[in-house]
């Protein structure tokens, strides 16, 4: 699609903001869901333990922290490189340990999310609104 320079400038400003916030919301509310669902943190720890990973209880709380703080970082536009890096690492590890089956749609969803996080790491918060450091 051909865009004019003014349309491209508006997309750089508003599109990057919307994309960054949407990715942040995905992680942030996934973390909130870990706390709010019945069996939340215990269920997460059980899933981690079933994958054969050590210190499942501690890892579950670490996952929660990464999702909440990384997601908030993207939503607010504050230290987005650090937030995206943490979320990229988490998503890569989650993919390796839980979504490596080619028939698992989570594999391709996670690969797409990782691509978006790489963009955020490379280009920062974008030209739209971001919390100043």
NUFIRO-201423 format. One record per atom (N, C-alpha, C): residue number from 1; residue in one letter; x, y, z. Coordinates in steps of 0.05 Angstrom, whole numbers, padded with zeros to 5 digits. Example, Ala and Ser with C-alpha at 12.3 -4.5 7.8 and 13.67 -1.06 7.14 Angstrom:
BEGIN
+-----+------+--------+--------+--------+
: pos : code :      X :      Y :      Z :
+-----+------+--------+--------+--------+
:   1 :    A :  00264 : -00114 :  00156 :
:   1 :    A :  00246 : -00090 :  00156 :
:   1 :    A :  00264 : -00066 :  00156 :
:   2 :    S :  00257 : -00045 :  00142 :
:   2 :    S :  00273 : -00021 :  00143 :
:   2 :    S :  00258 :  00001 :  00157 :
+-----+------+--------+--------+--------+
END
This chain:
BEGIN
+-----+------+--------+--------+--------+
: pos : code :      X :      Y :      Z :
+-----+------+--------+--------+--------+
:   1 :    X :  00017 : -00023 :  00000 :
:   1 :    X :  00000 :  00000 :  00000 :
:   1 :    X :  00018 :  00025 :  00000 :
:   2 :    X :  00012 :  00042 : -00018 :
:   2 :    X :  00027 :  00067 : -00019 :
:   2 :    X :  00016 :  00087 :  00001 :
:   3 :    X :  00033 :  00099 :  00016 :
:   3 :    X :  00025 :  00119 :  00036 :
:   3 :    X :  00039 :  00145 :  00030 :
:   4 :    X :  00025 :  00167 :  00036 :
:   4 :    X :  00038 :  00193 :  00034 :
:   4 :    X :  00056 :  00196 :  00058 :
:   5 :    X :  00073 :  00216 :  00057 :
:   5 :    X :  00092 :  00221 :  00079 :
:   5 :    X :  00077 :  00228 :  00104 :
:   6 :    X :  00055 :  00243 :  00102 :
:   6 :    X :  00040 :  00250 :  00126 :
:   6 :    X :  00027 :  00225 :  00139 :
:   7 :    X :  00017 :  00207 :  00122 :
:   7 :    X :  00006 :  00182 :  00133 :
:   7 :    X :  00028 :  00165 :  00146 :
:   8 :    X :  00051 :  00164 :  00133 :
:   8 :    X :  00073 :  00149 :  00144 :
:   8 :    X :  00082 :  00161 :  00171 :
:   9 :    X :  00083 :  00187 :  00173 :
:   9 :    X :  00091 :  00200 :  00198 :
:   9 :    X :  00070 :  00195 :  00220 :
:  10 :    X :  00044 :  00195 :  00213 :
:  10 :    X :  00024 :  00189 :  00232 :
:  10 :    X :  00026 :  00160 :  00242 :
:  11 :    X :  00032 :  00142 :  00223 :
:  11 :    X :  00035 :  00114 :  00231 :
:  11 :    X :  00060 :  00110 :  00249 :
:  12 :    X :  00081 :  00124 :  00243 :
:  12 :    X :  00105 :  00122 :  00260 :
:  12 :    X :  00099 :  00132 :  00288 :
:  13 :    X :  00083 :  00153 :  00290 :
:  13 :    X :  00076 :  00164 :  00316 :
:  13 :    X :  00056 :  00147 :  00331 :
:  14 :    X :  00033 :  00142 :  00318 :
:  14 :    X :  00011 :  00129 :  00332 :
:  14 :    X :  00012 :  00099 :  00329 :
:  15 :    X :  00021 :  00088 :  00306 :
:  15 :    X :  00021 :  00060 :  00302 :
:  15 :    X :  00041 :  00046 :  00320 :
:  16 :    X :  00065 :  00058 :  00324 :
:  16 :    X :  00085 :  00045 :  00341 :
:  16 :    X :  00075 :  00046 :  00370 :
:  17 :    X :  00062 :  00068 :  00378 :
:  17 :    X :  00050 :  00070 :  00405 :
:  17 :    X :  00030 :  00048 :  00409 :
:  18 :    X :  00011 :  00045 :  00391 :
:  18 :    X : -00010 :  00025 :  00393 :
:  18 :    X :  00002 : -00003 :  00394 :
:  19 :    X :  00021 : -00009 :  00376 :
:  19 :    X :  00033 : -00035 :  00375 :
:  19 :    X :  00048 : -00042 :  00401 :
:  20 :    X :  00063 : -00023 :  00411 :
:  20 :    X :  00078 : -00026 :  00436 :
:  20 :    X :  00059 : -00031 :  00460 :
:  21 :    X :  00037 : -00016 :  00461 :
:  21 :    X :  00018 : -00019 :  00483 :
:  21 :    X :  00004 : -00045 :  00481 :
:  22 :    X : -00004 : -00054 :  00457 :
:  22 :    X : -00018 : -00079 :  00453 :
:  22 :    X :  00000 : -00103 :  00462 :
:  23 :    X :  00026 : -00102 :  00455 :
:  23 :    X :  00044 : -00123 :  00464 :
:  23 :    X :  00047 : -00122 :  00494 :
:  24 :    X :  00049 : -00099 :  00506 :
:  24 :    X :  00051 : -00096 :  00535 :
:  24 :    X :  00026 : -00107 :  00549 :
:  25 :    X :  00003 : -00101 :  00538 :
:  25 :    X : -00022 : -00110 :  00550 :
:  25 :    X : -00023 : -00141 :  00550 :
:  26 :    X : -00014 : -00153 :  00529 :
:  26 :    X : -00014 : -00182 :  00527 :
:  26 :    X :  00001 : -00194 :  00551 :
:  27 :    X :  00025 : -00184 :  00556 :
:  27 :    X :  00041 : -00195 :  00578 :
:  27 :    X :  00031 : -00187 :  00605 :
:  28 :    X :  00024 : -00161 :  00608 :
:  28 :    X :  00015 : -00151 :  00634 :
:  28 :    X : -00010 : -00166 :  00644 :
:  29 :    X : -00030 : -00168 :  00627 :
:  29 :    X : -00055 : -00181 :  00636 :
:  29 :    X : -00052 : -00212 :  00637 :
:  30 :    X : -00032 : -00223 :  00623 :
:  30 :    X : -00026 : -00251 :  00627 :
:  30 :    X : -00015 : -00255 :  00655 :
:  31 :    X :  00001 : -00237 :  00665 :
:  31 :    X :  00012 : -00238 :  00692 :
:  31 :    X : -00011 : -00234 :  00712 :
:  32 :    X : -00028 : -00214 :  00708 :
:  32 :    X : -00051 : -00210 :  00725 :
:  32 :    X : -00068 : -00235 :  00727 :
:  33 :    X : -00072 : -00248 :  00704 :
:  33 :    X : -00087 : -00273 :  00703 :
:  33 :    X : -00075 : -00295 :  00720 :
:  34 :    X : -00048 : -00296 :  00721 :
:  34 :    X : -00034 : -00315 :  00737 :
:  34 :    X : -00042 : -00312 :  00767 :
:  35 :    X : -00047 : -00288 :  00775 :
:  35 :    X : -00054 : -00282 :  00803 :
:  35 :    X : -00084 : -00287 :  00808 :
:  36 :    X : -00100 : -00281 :  00788 :
:  36 :    X : -00129 : -00280 :  00792 :
:  36 :    X : -00144 : -00307 :  00788 :
:  37 :    X : -00132 : -00324 :  00771 :
:  37 :    X : -00146 : -00349 :  00765 :
:  37 :    X : -00143 : -00369 :  00789 :
:  38 :    X : -00163 : -00386 :  00792 :
:  38 :    X : -00161 : -00406 :  00813 :
:  38 :    X : -00136 : -00424 :  00809 :
:  39 :    X : -00121 : -00428 :  00829 :
:  39 :    X : -00097 : -00444 :  00827 :
:  39 :    X : -00075 : -00429 :  00813 :
:  40 :    X : -00077 : -00403 :  00810 :
:  40 :    X : -00059 : -00386 :  00794 :
:  40 :    X : -00029 : -00393 :  00797 :
:  41 :    X : -00016 : -00384 :  00818 :
:  41 :    X :  00013 : -00387 :  00820 :
:  41 :    X :  00020 : -00417 :  00825 :
:  42 :    X :  00003 : -00431 :  00839 :
:  42 :    X :  00008 : -00459 :  00843 :
:  42 :    X :  00006 : -00475 :  00817 :
:  43 :    X : -00014 : -00467 :  00801 :
:  43 :    X : -00017 : -00480 :  00775 :
:  43 :    X :  00006 : -00475 :  00756 :
:  44 :    X :  00016 : -00450 :  00757 :
:  44 :    X :  00039 : -00443 :  00741 :
:  44 :    X :  00064 : -00459 :  00750 :
:  45 :    X :  00068 : -00460 :  00777 :
:  45 :    X :  00090 : -00475 :  00788 :
:  45 :    X :  00088 : -00505 :  00780 :
:  46 :    X :  00064 : -00515 :  00781 :
:  46 :    X :  00060 : -00543 :  00774 :
:  46 :    X :  00067 : -00548 :  00744 :
:  47 :    X :  00059 : -00530 :  00727 :
:  47 :    X :  00065 : -00533 :  00698 :
:  47 :    X :  00096 : -00532 :  00694 :
:  48 :    X :  00109 : -00514 :  00709 :
:  48 :    X :  00138 : -00512 :  00707 :
:  48 :    X :  00152 : -00537 :  00717 :
:  49 :    X :  00141 : -00548 :  00739 :
:  49 :    X :  00152 : -00572 :  00751 :
:  49 :    X :  00148 : -00596 :  00732 :
:  50 :    X :  00125 : -00597 :  00719 :
:  50 :    X :  00119 : -00619 :  00700 :
:  50 :    X :  00137 : -00618 :  00675 :
:  51 :    X :  00148 : -00594 :  00669 :
:  51 :    X :  00167 : -00592 :  00647 :
:  51 :    X :  00195 : -00601 :  00655 :
:  52 :    X :  00198 : -00607 :  00681 :
:  52 :    X :  00224 : -00617 :  00691 :
:  52 :    X :  00243 : -00595 :  00699 :
:  53 :    X :  00233 : -00571 :  00702 :
:  53 :    X :  00251 : -00549 :  00710 :
:  53 :    X :  00253 : -00548 :  00741 :
:  54 :    X :  00277 : -00541 :  00751 :
:  54 :    X :  00280 : -00539 :  00780 :
:  54 :    X :  00268 : -00514 :  00792 :
:  55 :    X :  00265 : -00513 :  00818 :
:  55 :    X :  00255 : -00489 :  00832 :
:  55 :    X :  00230 : -00478 :  00820 :
:  56 :    X :  00210 : -00495 :  00815 :
:  56 :    X :  00186 : -00487 :  00801 :
:  56 :    X :  00172 : -00463 :  00815 :
:  57 :    X :  00170 : -00464 :  00841 :
:  57 :    X :  00156 : -00442 :  00856 :
:  57 :    X :  00170 : -00416 :  00852 :
:  58 :    X :  00196 : -00415 :  00854 :
:  58 :    X :  00212 : -00391 :  00849 :
:  58 :    X :  00209 : -00381 :  00820 :
:  59 :    X :  00211 : -00400 :  00802 :
:  59 :    X :  00209 : -00393 :  00773 :
:  59 :    X :  00181 : -00381 :  00767 :
:  60 :    X :  00160 : -00392 :  00780 :
:  60 :    X :  00133 : -00381 :  00775 :
:  60 :    X :  00132 : -00352 :  00783 :
:  61 :    X :  00143 : -00345 :  00806 :
:  61 :    X :  00143 : -00317 :  00815 :
:  61 :    X :  00161 : -00300 :  00797 :
:  62 :    X :  00183 : -00311 :  00787 :
:  62 :    X :  00200 : -00296 :  00768 :
:  62 :    X :  00185 : -00290 :  00742 :
:  63 :    X :  00171 : -00310 :  00732 :
:  63 :    X :  00154 : -00307 :  00708 :
:  63 :    X :  00134 : -00285 :  00712 :
:  64 :    X :  00121 : -00285 :  00735 :
:  64 :    X :  00101 : -00264 :  00742 :
:  64 :    X :  00114 : -00237 :  00741 :
:  65 :    X :  00137 : -00234 :  00754 :
:  65 :    X :  00151 : -00208 :  00755 :
:  65 :    X :  00158 : -00198 :  00727 :
:  66 :    X :  00169 : -00217 :  00710 :
:  66 :    X :  00177 : -00209 :  00683 :
:  66 :    X :  00153 : -00200 :  00667 :
:  67 :    X :  00130 : -00215 :  00669 :
:  67 :    X :  00106 : -00208 :  00654 :
:  67 :    X :  00095 : -00181 :  00663 :
:  68 :    X :  00094 : -00176 :  00689 :
:  68 :    X :  00082 : -00151 :  00699 :
:  68 :    X :  00100 : -00128 :  00693 :
:  69 :    X :  00126 : -00130 :  00700 :
:  69 :    X :  00144 : -00107 :  00696 :
:  69 :    X :  00151 : -00102 :  00667 :
:  70 :    X :  00155 : -00124 :  00652 :
:  70 :    X :  00161 : -00121 :  00624 :
:  70 :    X :  00137 : -00110 :  00609 :
:  71 :    X :  00113 : -00120 :  00615 :
:  71 :    X :  00089 : -00110 :  00602 :
:  71 :    X :  00084 : -00081 :  00609 :
:  72 :    X :  00088 : -00073 :  00634 :
:  72 :    X :  00084 : -00045 :  00643 :
:  72 :    X :  00104 : -00027 :  00629 :
:  73 :    X :  00129 : -00037 :  00625 :
:  73 :    X :  00149 : -00022 :  00612 :
:  73 :    X :  00141 : -00015 :  00583 :
:  74 :    X :  00130 : -00034 :  00569 :
:  74 :    X :  00121 : -00029 :  00542 :
:  74 :    X :  00097 : -00011 :  00541 :
:  75 :    X :  00078 : -00015 :  00559 :
:  75 :    X :  00054 :  00002 :  00560 :
:  75 :    X :  00061 :  00031 :  00566 :
:  76 :    X :  00079 :  00035 :  00585 :
:  76 :    X :  00086 :  00062 :  00593 :
:  76 :    X :  00107 :  00075 :  00575 :
:  77 :    X :  00122 :  00059 :  00560 :
:  77 :    X :  00143 :  00069 :  00543 :
:  77 :    X :  00168 :  00077 :  00559 :
:  78 :    X :  00171 :  00064 :  00582 :
:  78 :    X :  00193 :  00070 :  00600 :
:  78 :    X :  00213 :  00047 :  00599 :
:  79 :    X :  00238 :  00052 :  00591 :
:  79 :    X :  00259 :  00032 :  00589 :
:  79 :    X :  00249 :  00008 :  00573 :
:  80 :    X :  00238 :  00014 :  00550 :
:  80 :    X :  00226 : -00007 :  00533 :
:  80 :    X :  00247 : -00027 :  00523 :
:  81 :    X :  00271 : -00019 :  00519 :
:  81 :    X :  00292 : -00038 :  00511 :
:  81 :    X :  00296 : -00060 :  00532 :
:  82 :    X :  00298 : -00052 :  00557 :
:  82 :    X :  00301 : -00071 :  00579 :
:  82 :    X :  00276 : -00089 :  00581 :
:  83 :    X :  00253 : -00077 :  00581 :
:  83 :    X :  00228 : -00092 :  00583 :
:  83 :    X :  00225 : -00112 :  00560 :
:  84 :    X :  00231 : -00103 :  00536 :
:  84 :    X :  00228 : -00120 :  00512 :
:  84 :    X :  00249 : -00143 :  00514 :
:  85 :    X :  00273 : -00137 :  00524 :
:  85 :    X :  00293 : -00158 :  00526 :
:  85 :    X :  00285 : -00179 :  00546 :
:  86 :    X :  00274 : -00171 :  00569 :
:  86 :    X :  00264 : -00190 :  00589 :
:  86 :    X :  00242 : -00208 :  00577 :
:  87 :    X :  00223 : -00194 :  00564 :
:  87 :    X :  00200 : -00209 :  00552 :
:  87 :    X :  00209 : -00227 :  00529 :
:  88 :    X :  00229 : -00219 :  00514 :
:  88 :    X :  00240 : -00235 :  00492 :
:  88 :    X :  00253 : -00260 :  00504 :
:  89 :    X :  00269 : -00257 :  00525 :
:  89 :    X :  00281 : -00280 :  00538 :
:  89 :    X :  00260 : -00299 :  00549 :
:  90 :    X :  00240 : -00288 :  00563 :
:  90 :    X :  00219 : -00305 :  00574 :
:  90 :    X :  00204 : -00320 :  00551 :
:  91 :    X :  00197 : -00305 :  00530 :
:  91 :    X :  00182 : -00318 :  00508 :
:  91 :    X :  00198 : -00339 :  00494 :
:  92 :    X :  00224 : -00334 :  00491 :
:  92 :    X :  00242 : -00354 :  00478 :
:  92 :    X :  00243 : -00380 :  00496 :
:  93 :    X :  00246 : -00376 :  00522 :
:  93 :    X :  00248 : -00399 :  00540 :
:  93 :    X :  00221 : -00414 :  00542 :
:  94 :    X :  00199 : -00399 :  00543 :
:  94 :    X :  00173 : -00411 :  00543 :
:  94 :    X :  00168 : -00427 :  00518 :
:  95 :    X :  00177 : -00417 :  00496 :
:  95 :    X :  00174 : -00431 :  00470 :
:  95 :    X :  00191 : -00457 :  00470 :
:  96 :    X :  00215 : -00455 :  00480 :
:  96 :    X :  00233 : -00479 :  00481 :
:  96 :    X :  00222 : -00501 :  00499 :
:  97 :    X :  00211 : -00493 :  00522 :
:  97 :    X :  00202 : -00513 :  00542 :
:  97 :    X :  00173 : -00521 :  00539 :
:  98 :    X :  00156 : -00505 :  00527 :
:  98 :    X :  00128 : -00511 :  00527 :
:  98 :    X :  00114 : -00511 :  00500 :
:  99 :    X :  00126 : -00500 :  00479 :
:  99 :    X :  00112 : -00497 :  00453 :
:  99 :    X :  00129 : -00505 :  00430 :
: 100 :    X :  00145 : -00526 :  00433 :
: 100 :    X :  00163 : -00533 :  00411 :
: 100 :    X :  00151 : -00552 :  00391 :
: 101 :    X :  00127 : -00561 :  00396 :
: 101 :    X :  00113 : -00579 :  00377 :
: 101 :    X :  00103 : -00563 :  00353 :
: 102 :    X :  00109 : -00572 :  00329 :
: 102 :    X :  00101 : -00558 :  00304 :
: 102 :    X :  00071 : -00556 :  00302 :
: 103 :    X :  00056 : -00573 :  00315 :
: 103 :    X :  00027 : -00571 :  00314 :
: 103 :    X :  00015 : -00553 :  00335 :
: 104 :    X :  00032 : -00541 :  00351 :
: 104 :    X :  00023 : -00523 :  00372 :
: 104 :    X :  00022 : -00495 :  00360 :
: 105 :    X : -00002 : -00483 :  00359 :
: 105 :    X : -00004 : -00456 :  00348 :
: 105 :    X :  00011 : -00436 :  00366 :
: 106 :    X :  00015 : -00442 :  00391 :
: 106 :    X :  00031 : -00425 :  00408 :
: 106 :    X :  00059 : -00420 :  00398 :
: 107 :    X :  00070 : -00440 :  00384 :
: 107 :    X :  00097 : -00437 :  00373 :
: 107 :    X :  00098 : -00413 :  00354 :
: 108 :    X :  00079 : -00412 :  00335 :
: 108 :    X :  00080 : -00391 :  00315 :
: 108 :    X :  00072 : -00364 :  00327 :
: 109 :    X :  00053 : -00364 :  00346 :
: 109 :    X :  00046 : -00340 :  00360 :
: 109 :    X :  00070 : -00328 :  00375 :
: 110 :    X :  00084 : -00346 :  00389 :
: 110 :    X :  00108 : -00337 :  00404 :
: 110 :    X :  00130 : -00326 :  00385 :
: 111 :    X :  00134 : -00340 :  00362 :
: 111 :    X :  00154 : -00330 :  00343 :
: 111 :    X :  00146 : -00302 :  00333 :
: 112 :    X :  00121 : -00297 :  00328 :
: 112 :    X :  00112 : -00271 :  00319 :
: 112 :    X :  00116 : -00250 :  00341 :
: 113 :    X :  00110 : -00257 :  00366 :
: 113 :    X :  00114 : -00239 :  00388 :
: 113 :    X :  00143 : -00232 :  00391 :
: 114 :    X :  00160 : -00253 :  00388 :
: 114 :    X :  00189 : -00248 :  00391 :
: 114 :    X :  00199 : -00229 :  00369 :
: 115 :    X :  00187 : -00231 :  00345 :
: 115 :    X :  00194 : -00212 :  00324 :
: 115 :    X :  00186 : -00184 :  00331 :
: 116 :    X :  00162 : -00180 :  00342 :
: 116 :    X :  00154 : -00154 :  00351 :
: 116 :    X :  00171 : -00143 :  00373 :
: 117 :    X :  00179 : -00160 :  00391 :
: 117 :    X :  00197 : -00151 :  00413 :
: 117 :    X :  00224 : -00142 :  00403 :
: 118 :    X :  00234 : -00156 :  00382 :
: 118 :    X :  00259 : -00148 :  00370 :
: 118 :    X :  00257 : -00121 :  00357 :
: 119 :    X :  00234 : -00115 :  00345 :
: 119 :    X :  00230 : -00088 :  00334 :
: 119 :    X :  00230 : -00067 :  00356 :
: 120 :    X :  00217 : -00073 :  00378 :
: 120 :    X :  00216 : -00054 :  00400 :
: 120 :    X :  00245 : -00049 :  00411 :
: 121 :    X :  00260 : -00071 :  00413 :
: 121 :    X :  00288 : -00068 :  00423 :
: 121 :    X :  00304 : -00051 :  00403 :
: 122 :    X :  00300 : -00055 :  00377 :
: 122 :    X :  00316 : -00041 :  00357 :
: 122 :    X :  00308 : -00011 :  00355 :
: 123 :    X :  00282 : -00005 :  00356 :
: 123 :    X :  00272 :  00022 :  00350 :
: 123 :    X :  00263 :  00037 :  00374 :
: 124 :    X :  00262 :  00025 :  00398 :
: 124 :    X :  00254 :  00039 :  00422 :
: 124 :    X :  00224 :  00043 :  00422 :
: 125 :    X :  00215 :  00063 :  00438 :
: 125 :    X :  00187 :  00067 :  00443 :
: 125 :    X :  00172 :  00079 :  00419 :
: 126 :    X :  00186 :  00088 :  00399 :
: 126 :    X :  00173 :  00101 :  00376 :
: 126 :    X :  00170 :  00131 :  00381 :
: 127 :    X :  00157 :  00144 :  00362 :
: 127 :    X :  00155 :  00173 :  00363 :
: 127 :    X :  00130 :  00182 :  00379 :
: 128 :    X :  00113 :  00163 :  00386 :
: 128 :    X :  00089 :  00170 :  00401 :
: 128 :    X :  00095 :  00174 :  00430 :
: 129 :    X :  00074 :  00176 :  00446 :
: 129 :    X :  00077 :  00181 :  00475 :
: 129 :    X :  00094 :  00160 :  00488 :
: 130 :    X :  00112 :  00169 :  00506 :
: 130 :    X :  00127 :  00151 :  00523 :
: 130 :    X :  00134 :  00165 :  00548 :
: 131 :    X :  00134 :  00151 :  00570 :
: 131 :    X :  00142 :  00162 :  00596 :
: 131 :    X :  00171 :  00169 :  00595 :
: 132 :    X :  00178 :  00193 :  00603 :
: 132 :    X :  00205 :  00202 :  00602 :
: 132 :    X :  00221 :  00190 :  00625 :
: 133 :    X :  00246 :  00185 :  00620 :
: 133 :    X :  00264 :  00172 :  00639 :
: 133 :    X :  00274 :  00192 :  00659 :
+-----+------+--------+--------+--------+
END
